[in-house]
Amino acid sequence: MAIDPVCGMEVDEEEAKFETEYKGKTYYFCAPGCKTMFEEDPEEYLE
């Protein structure tokens, strides 16, 4: 299980509908809103 970096929810990588790549790593999200927020400012969520 991956952790959504925006909201902290667990996300199953195999069934995740929302994902993005940043600096060579894939991040998984529970919802499109979390993906959008991450893509707007990834560093804010990776601190």
N, CA, C and O of each residue as an XYZ file, in Angstrom:
188
protein
N       0.840     -1.190      0.000
C       0.000      0.000      0.000
C       0.884      1.253      0.000
O       1.910      1.321      0.677
N       0.452      2.220     -0.771
C       1.141      3.508     -0.809
C       0.348      4.499      0.041
O      -0.823      4.273      0.345
N       0.984      5.572      0.412
C       0.323      6.629      1.173
C       0.138      7.839      0.264
O       1.092      8.329     -0.339
N      -1.096      8.310      0.177
C      -1.383      9.533     -0.586
C      -0.643     10.669      0.116
O      -0.925     10.959      1.279
N       0.310     11.324     -0.578
C       1.118     12.357      0.083
C       0.333     13.614      0.462
O       0.821     14.434      1.239
N      -0.868     13.771     -0.076
C      -1.663     14.965      0.229
C      -2.527     14.749      1.470
O      -2.503     15.569      2.387
N      -3.291     13.652      1.509
C      -4.238     13.461      2.614
C      -3.831     12.368      3.597
O      -4.407     12.260      4.680
N      -2.830     11.548      3.220
C      -2.352     10.513      4.135
C      -3.102      9.197      4.071
O      -2.787      8.278      4.827
N      -4.090      9.079      3.185
C      -4.835      7.822      3.066
C      -3.976      6.750      2.419
O      -3.069      7.050      1.642
N      -4.276      5.472      2.754
C      -3.603      4.365      2.097
C      -4.247      4.146      0.733
O      -5.468      4.212      0.588
N      -3.402      3.882     -0.266
C      -3.877      3.658     -1.632
C      -3.219      2.386     -2.165
O      -2.000      2.230     -2.088
N      -4.027      1.487     -2.700
C      -3.519      0.252     -3.293
C      -2.927      0.589     -4.660
O      -3.645      1.012     -5.566
N      -1.618      0.402     -4.805
C      -0.946      0.759     -6.058
C      -1.529      0.003     -7.253
O      -1.564      0.536     -8.362
N      -1.983     -1.222     -7.038
C      -2.503     -2.052     -8.129
C      -3.840     -1.525     -8.651
O      -4.165     -1.703     -9.824
N      -4.613     -0.876     -7.778
C      -5.951     -0.428     -8.170
C      -6.091      1.092     -8.218
O      -7.182      1.604     -8.467
N      -5.014      1.804     -7.986
C      -5.071      3.271     -7.954
C      -5.483      3.832     -9.314
O      -4.932      3.451    -10.346
N      -6.448      4.730     -9.301
C      -6.910      5.361    -10.536
C      -6.156      6.660    -10.800
O      -6.160      7.172    -11.919
N      -5.512      7.188     -9.767
C      -4.840      8.479     -9.890
C      -3.383      8.335     -9.466
O      -3.091      7.955     -8.332
N      -2.485      8.640    -10.378
C      -1.059      8.572    -10.057
C      -0.317      9.588    -10.904
O      -0.795     10.022    -11.952
N       0.854      9.953    -10.429
C       1.718     10.865    -11.180
C       3.152     10.539    -10.843
O       3.438      9.937     -9.807
N       4.050     10.937    -11.719
C       5.467     10.725    -11.486
C       6.130     12.065    -11.200
O       5.843     13.070    -11.850
N       7.025     12.059    -10.214
C       7.749     13.275     -9.855
C       9.158     12.878     -9.460
O       9.354     12.053     -8.567
N      10.139     13.469    -10.130
C      11.550     13.179     -9.865
C      11.829     11.678     -9.879
O      12.565     11.166     -9.035
N      11.231     10.975    -10.851
C      11.504      9.557    -11.030
C      10.759      8.615    -10.105
O      10.979      7.405    -10.163
N       9.885      9.128     -9.257
C       9.128      8.287     -8.340
C       7.639      8.429     -8.640
O       7.166      9.523     -8.948
N       6.901      7.322     -8.551
C       5.461      7.357     -8.785
C       4.736      7.563     -7.466
O       5.025      6.897     -6.472
N       3.795      8.489     -7.472
C       2.961      8.772     -6.299
C       1.520      8.427     -6.642
O       1.058      8.657     -7.759
N       0.821      7.870     -5.657
C      -0.555      7.405     -5.856
C      -1.499      8.236     -5.002
O      -1.156      8.660     -3.898
N      -2.706      8.462     -5.538
C      -3.671      9.338     -4.871
C      -5.043      8.681     -4.770
O      -5.417      7.857     -5.605
N      -5.784      9.059     -3.733
C      -7.110      8.492     -3.508
C      -8.167      9.154     -4.389
O      -9.205      8.553     -4.664
N      -7.916     10.374     -4.829
C      -8.926     11.136     -5.581
C      -8.243     12.123     -6.519
O      -7.080     12.469     -6.313
N      -8.952     12.578     -7.544
C      -8.353     13.519     -8.488
C      -7.956     14.847     -7.844
O      -7.000     15.484     -8.285
N      -8.673     15.264     -6.817
C      -8.334     16.516     -6.143
C      -6.972     16.458     -5.480
O      -6.212     17.425     -5.532
N      -6.658     15.330     -4.857
C      -5.346     15.174     -4.216
C      -4.247     15.185     -5.272
O      -3.196     15.792     -5.065
N      -4.478     14.526     -6.394
C      -3.487     14.503     -7.483
C      -3.238     15.921     -7.996
O      -2.090     16.317     -8.202
N      -4.308     16.679     -8.201
C      -4.188     18.051     -8.702
C      -3.409     18.921     -7.727
O      -2.528     19.679     -8.133
N      -3.734     18.812     -6.438
C      -3.041     19.620     -5.431
C      -1.553     19.285     -5.406
O      -0.716     20.183     -5.314
N      -1.221     17.995     -5.488
C       0.178     17.577     -5.484
C       0.904     18.133     -6.703
O       2.009     18.661     -6.578
N       0.296     18.021     -7.874
C       0.944     18.467     -9.109
C       1.169     19.980     -9.138
O       2.090     20.456     -9.803
N       0.341     20.730     -8.428
C       0.511     22.183     -8.385
C       1.730     22.589     -7.567
O       2.371     23.594     -7.875
N       2.065     21.813     -6.518
C       3.214     22.136     -5.672
C       3.722     20.885     -4.948
O       3.516     20.740     -3.743
N       4.389     19.979     -5.683
C       4.833     18.711     -5.089
C       5.705     18.874     -3.849
O       5.558     18.120     -2.887
N       6.600     19.839     -3.861
C       7.541     19.980     -2.740
C       6.817     20.278     -1.423
O       7.295     19.900     -0.354
N       5.682     20.945     -1.497
C       4.922     21.235     -0.273
C       4.501     19.953      0.438
O       4.460     19.906      1.668
N       4.188     18.911     -0.336
C       3.688     17.663      0.236
C       4.792     16.652      0.520
O       4.527     15.611      1.121
N       6.008     16.932      0.107
C       7.100     15.996      0.326
C       8.028     16.422      1.447
O       9.021     15.745      1.714
N       7.728     17.528      2.105
C       8.578     18.015      3.196
C       8.460     17.128      4.405
O       9.104     17.383      5.423
